[in-house]
Amino acid sequence: MIQRPKDNEYPAYYQPYVNLVPNIDLVDLLKENLQETIDLFEGLSEEEGLFRYSPTKWSIKEVLGHMTDTERIMSYRLLRVGRGDQTPLAGFEENDYVTGSQINMLPIRDILDDFIATRKATLTLIQNMPKEAWVNKGYANGAEVTAQAIAYIIAGHAIHHRKIITERYLSIL
């Protein structure tokens, strides 16, 4: 079982995500989280997918695309750190990724399918990671981070954004 990371295993700005992760098996949580994400997004219409609760906020489609992009990037970081790669990894500007995706032009089902494929790849990576690799340290966005911290960040990030969709978007629709 992957251990909950200590506060010194990741940058402080990730703490809100790590704190959202309950004390249960992380693989089970990621599987449950996948189904909850499917349930949340699969019933939305294209019109609802374009909804923004404020003109300056992302659409629902853009939030789901951001969730996918971030998980893909964090899984890559997990692969590199888990394999012992000490090469510093660059950060990324989330707004540039959303703008560059033109995701609002895609059907919401296609965006959800991309998230599903990404999460399944993340699960495979985590399930096949050697036990001793979870404490490996690497560098991303100028900060030290462990493999197990990255796995928790992945889980917490998705929980965070599902909560935002539920509380700030769907509560208004």
N, C-alpha and C positions, 0 to 999 in steps of 0.2 A: 504494500500500500504506500502511496506517495504521502510523505509527511507534510503537514502544514509548514510553510516556510517561516523562519524567524524574521523579525523586522529588518535585520541587517542583511538579508539575502536579496533585497530588491530596493529600488529607489522609493522614497516616501510617497511620491505622487501616485504610486500604484496601490497604496494601502487601502483606499476605499474599495477597490475591486477585490483584493484579497479578503478584506473583512466581510464581504457579502457571501463568501463561500462557506456553507455550513460544514460542520464536522462529520461528514459522511465520506464514503469511498468516492474519490474524485472521478473515476471512470463511470461509476453508477450515476453520479451527478451530471456528468457531461451527456450521458445517454438520456437521462430524464430531461435535461435542459434542451436537448435536440427536439424531443417530442413536444415540449412546451412551446418551443419556437415555431415548430410546424403548426401546432394548434392555433397559435396567435396570428400567424400571417396567412395561412392558406384560405381562410374565409373572406379575406379582404378583396374588395373590388378594385379595379384599376383606378377609379376616381378616389377611393379611400387611400390607395397607395400614394397618391400625389398630395395628400393632405399635409399641411404644415400648421402647427398650432400658433405660429407667429411667422410673419413674412421673412424674418432673418434666420429661421430655423430650418433644418433639413426636413425633407418630406419623409414619410414612412418608408418609401422605397429607398431613399438615400440612407436612412438609419440602418436598414437591413443590409444594404451594400457595404456600409461602413463596418458593420459587425463582421461581415465576410472578409473584407480586405484586412481588417485588423487581426482576425484569427489566422488568416493565411500568413501574414507577416510574423505573428508571434509563434506560430508553429515552425516556421523556418528558423526563427531564433532558437526555439527549443531543440530542433534538430542539430543545429550548429553547436550550441552549448552542451547538449547531451552527449555529443560525440567528442567533446573535449577541444573543440576549435577555440582558440584564444584570439582569433582575429576580431578586432573591434567591429561591431555592426552599427551601421548608421541608423539614425532615427528616421521618422517620416512625418510629413505634415498631413494630417487627416483631411483637412479641408481641400487640399490639392487633389487628393485621391478621389474625393466625392465629386469635385468639379470635373476632373479629368475622366470620370467614368461615364458621364451622360446616362446614368442609370435610370433616370425617370422615363427614358424612351423604351426601356425593356418591360416586358410583361412581369408582373409581380411573381408569377409562378416560376419564371426563369431565374429570378433573383433568389427566390427561396430554394430552388433546386441547387443553385451554386452554393448557398450556405450549407445545405445538407451534405453535398459532396465534400466541402471543406471540413465540416465537423467530422465526417466519417474518416477522412484522412488524418485528422488530428487524433481521433480515437485510436486508429491503427498505430500511429507513431507512439502515443503514450503507452498503449498496451504492450508494445514490443521494446520499449526502452529498458536497457539493462538496469537492474536494481541499483547498482553502484553509480550509475550516471546521474541520478537525481540530485546529487550534491555537487556536481560539476559547476564551476563558475565560469562565466564569460562576461563580455562587455557589450552592452547595447545602448545606443543613444548617450554615450559618455558615462555610463554607470555600470557598476558590477551587478550581476544578477545570477541566481542559480537556476538550474533546469526546473527544479520543483516549484520555484517561485513563478517561473513563466507559465507553467501548467495552471497554477492557481489564478494568475492574472487572466489567462484565456477564459477560464470558467467565470470569474467575477465580472469581466467585461461584458460578456453576453447577458448575465443576470442584470447588470446595471442598465443596459439598453432595453431589455424586455420590460423592465420596471418603468422606464421613461415612456415607452410606447403605451403601456397600459395607463399610466397616471396622467400623462400630458397630451396624448393624442386620442386614444380611444375613449377617454372619459368625456371628450368634447364631441366626438362624432355621433 
